[in-house]
Amino acid sequence: RRPDGIGDFTWSQHRVPPRRHAPDYLESIPIDGDRRLAVRDERSLLWLVNQAALTFHGWASRAEHLDEPDWAVIDLDPGEATSWETTIEIALAIRKLLELLELESVVKTSGQSGLHVLVPMAPGQTPQDAHDLARGVSIMIARLKPEAVALDAQTERRGRLFLDHMQHYVGKMLVLPYSLRAADGAPVSTPIAWEEVTPALRPGELTLASLRNRLDRVGDLAAPLLEGGVDLRGALARLRQSGALAEG
């Protein structure tokens, strides 16, 4: 929440306020003793907007099945030495590898400098399955492009692009598709078609001002994330065979 603008004090809110400060329709879900906010309808979303909630982060799973994520994600976080062309090259390499593993993927801008590649998952799979996929794919890409990517943000980055595959535990949050970011121009974390992932892509042009027309033109490119997904077992077996993941 940013009641005084993007350049001033901010904080994150997870819990529903006491009832004297919140409308009756604002839903909460009890998780580990906390009353967590659940946004299931337009009026709840608008209430949060009215509270100066600017950027929305969400879990990868639904309230009814917290340990069954809807997606696995690889977060491409450019380093100081990473060119935009390199970020695009690595994103396309991830897409190609996922295609070889016979996996669908959704790509979106982070709303800042990076990209998120998400793989829709079928019900009944675990955060460990999602983690294994993201880690195995990231290891394969690091083998192909060791000069360009790092798998550890602390010890080995040295200005390179960080392939963040550590996003898969219950409660880990990711900026949601179509969420605003706190930056000049009101950029939006926007799902894009893979055909748009070229050096000519300008994430800064995907903004609050342009998104409505874009949605009317291309539709909801994030829809596959909630349409059933795939079983990862075959892909994980192939990653183990390649040596990117330990057996077992």
C-alpha positions in Angstrom: 0.0 0.0 0.0 1.3 3.5 -0.9 -1.1 6.1 0.5 1.4 8.9 -0.1 2.6 8.0 -3.6 5.3 5.7 -5.0 8.2 7.7 -3.6 7.0 7.6 0.0 6.5 5.1 2.8 5.0 1.7 1.8 4.1 -1.5 3.4 2.6 -4.9 2.5 -0.7 -6.1 4.0 -1.7 -9.8 4.2 -4.3 -9.8 6.9 -7.9 -8.6 7.0 -8.3 -5.5 9.2 -10.5 -5.6 12.3 -14.2 -5.6 11.3 -14.7 -2.0 12.4 -12.1 -1.0 9.6 -13.3 -3.4 6.9 -16.6 -4.0 5.1 -18.6 -7.2 5.8 -18.1 -8.5 2.3 -14.3 -8.6 2.6 -13.4 -12.3 2.8 -10.7 -13.8 4.9 -9.2 -17.3 4.9 -7.7 -18.6 8.2 -4.1 -19.8 7.5 -1.8 -20.6 10.4 -3.8 -18.5 12.8 -4.0 -15.4 10.5 -7.0 -14.1 8.7 -5.6 -13.7 5.2 -7.1 -11.4 2.6 -8.9 -13.2 -0.2 -10.0 -11.2 -3.3 -12.7 -13.1 -5.1 -14.9 -10.3 -6.5 -14.7 -6.8 -8.0 -15.9 -5.0 -4.9 -13.2 -6.5 -2.7 -10.6 -5.5 -5.3 -12.0 -2.0 -5.4 -11.9 -1.7 -1.6 -8.2 -2.5 -1.6 -7.6 0.0 -4.4 -9.3 2.6 -2.3 -6.9 1.7 0.5 -4.0 2.7 -1.8 -3.1 -0.9 -2.6 -1.0 -0.5 -5.8 0.8 -3.8 -6.4 -0.8 -7.1 -5.9 1.2 -10.2 -5.1 -0.4 -13.7 -4.9 0.3 -17.3 -4.0 0.7 -19.9 -6.8 -2.0 -22.0 -5.2 -5.7 -21.6 -4.4 -7.1 -21.3 -0.9 -8.8 -24.7 -1.1 -5.5 -26.5 -2.1 -2.6 -24.4 -0.7 -0.1 -27.2 -1.3 -1.1 -27.7 -5.0 0.3 -24.8 -7.1 -1.2 -23.8 -10.3 2.2 -22.9 -11.8 5.9 -23.2 -11.6 7.9 -20.0 -12.3 11.4 -19.0 -13.4 12.1 -15.3 -12.7 14.6 -13.7 -15.0 16.2 -10.9 -13.0 18.8 -9.0 -15.1 22.1 -8.0 -13.4 24.2 -4.9 -13.8 26.0 -6.5 -16.8 23.0 -7.9 -18.5 21.9 -6.4 -21.7 18.2 -6.5 -22.8 19.2 -8.6 -25.8 20.7 -11.2 -23.4 17.5 -11.2 -21.3 15.5 -11.9 -24.4 18.0 -14.6 -25.5 17.7 -16.5 -22.2 13.9 -16.2 -22.2 13.7 -17.8 -25.6 16.2 -20.5 -24.6 13.9 -21.4 -21.7 10.9 -21.5 -24.0 12.7 -23.8 -26.4 13.7 -26.1 -23.6 10.2 -26.2 -22.2 8.9 -27.1 -25.7 11.4 -29.9 -25.9 10.0 -31.1 -22.6 6.5 -30.8 -24.1 5.4 -28.2 -21.6 3.2 -25.1 -22.3 4.5 -21.8 -20.9 3.2 -18.3 -20.3 5.5 -15.3 -20.3 4.9 -12.0 -18.7 6.8 -8.8 -18.0 7.6 -8.3 -14.3 6.6 -4.7 -14.7 10.2 -3.7 -14.0 13.3 -4.9 -15.8 12.7 -8.7 -15.9 10.5 -11.4 -17.3 8.6 -14.3 -15.6 8.2 -17.6 -17.4 5.4 -19.7 -15.9 4.4 -23.3 -16.6 0.7 -24.2 -15.8 0.4 -27.2 -13.6 -2.4 -29.8 -13.3 -4.0 -30.3 -9.9 -2.5 -32.9 -7.5 1.1 -31.8 -7.9 3.3 -30.3 -5.2 5.5 -27.2 -4.6 8.5 -29.6 -4.7 7.4 -30.7 -8.2 7.3 -27.0 -9.3 10.7 -26.4 -7.7 12.3 -29.4 -9.3 11.1 -28.3 -12.8 12.3 -24.7 -12.4 15.6 -25.8 -10.9 16.2 -28.5 -13.6 15.4 -26.0 -16.4 17.6 -23.3 -14.9 20.5 -25.7 -14.5 20.2 -26.7 -18.2 20.2 -23.1 -19.3 23.2 -22.3 -17.0 25.1 -25.1 -18.7 24.3 -23.6 -22.1 25.0 -20.0 -21.1 27.4 -20.0 -18.1 28.8 -16.6 -19.1 25.3 -15.0 -19.0 23.4 -16.5 -16.1 23.8 -17.3 -12.4 21.8 -19.6 -10.2 22.8 -18.0 -6.9 22.1 -14.3 -6.3 24.6 -14.0 -3.5 27.8 -15.9 -4.3 28.2 -16.2 -8.0 26.2 -13.5 -9.7 28.9 -11.0 -10.7 26.5 -8.8 -12.7 24.9 -11.7 -14.6 21.2 -12.5 -15.1 19.9 -14.4 -12.1 17.6 -17.3 -12.9 15.5 -17.3 -9.8 14.0 -20.8 -9.4 13.5 -20.5 -5.6 9.9 -19.4 -5.8 8.1 -22.6 -4.8 7.1 -23.0 -1.2 3.6 -22.6 0.2 3.1 -18.9 0.8 5.7 -17.6 -1.6 4.2 -14.7 -3.6 4.7 -13.4 -7.1 3.5 -10.1 -8.6 0.3 -11.1 -10.3 -0.6 -10.7 -14.0 -2.0 -7.2 -14.7 -0.7 -5.7 -11.5 0.6 -2.2 -11.4 4.2 -1.5 -10.3 5.4 1.4 -8.2 7.4 3.2 -11.0 7.0 6.3 -13.2 4.6 5.7 -16.0 2.5 3.1 -14.1 4.0 0.0 -15.7 2.0 -3.2 -15.5 3.2 -6.8 -15.1 1.7 -7.9 -18.5 1.3 -11.3 -20.0 2.7 -11.3 -23.6 2.8 -13.6 -26.5 6.0 -15.4 -27.1 6.1 -13.8 -30.5 6.5 -10.5 -28.8 9.6 -11.6 -26.9 12.2 -9.9 -29.1 14.7 -7.2 -28.6 12.1 -4.8 -29.8 9.9 -5.5 -26.8 9.6 -2.4 -24.6 8.0 -3.4 -21.2 7.9 0.2 -20.1 5.2 0.8 -22.8 2.9 -1.7 -21.2 1.2 0.6 -18.8 -2.1 1.5 -17.1 -2.8 3.9 -20.0 -2.2 1.3 -22.7 -3.4 -2.0 -21.1 -7.2 -1.6 -21.7 -6.8 -1.3 -25.4 -4.3 -4.2 -25.4 -6.7 -6.5 -23.6 -9.5 -5.7 -26.0 -7.1 -6.5 -28.9 -5.3 -9.7 -27.7 -7.5 -11.0 -24.8 -6.2 -12.6 -21.6 -2.9 -14.3 -22.4 -2.6 -15.4 -18.7 -5.7 -17.6 -19.0 -3.8 -20.8 -19.5 -2.4 -20.5 -15.9 -5.9 -21.4 -14.5 -7.1 -23.8 -17.2 -5.8 -27.1 -15.9 -2.1 -27.3 -16.8 -0.1 -30.4 -17.3 1.5 -33.3 -15.4 5.2 -32.6 -14.9 6.3 -36.2 -14.3 7.5 -36.8 -17.8 9.5 -33.6 -18.0 11.0 -34.2 -14.6 12.0 -37.7 -15.6 13.8 -36.3 -18.7 15.6 -33.7 -16.6 16.8 -36.4 -14.3 18.0 -38.5 -17.2 19.9 -35.4 -18.4 21.7 -35.1 -15.0 20.1 -31.7 -14.4 18.2 -33.2 -11.4 19.3 -35.9 -8.9 17.6 -39.2 -9.2 14.8 -40.0 -6.7 
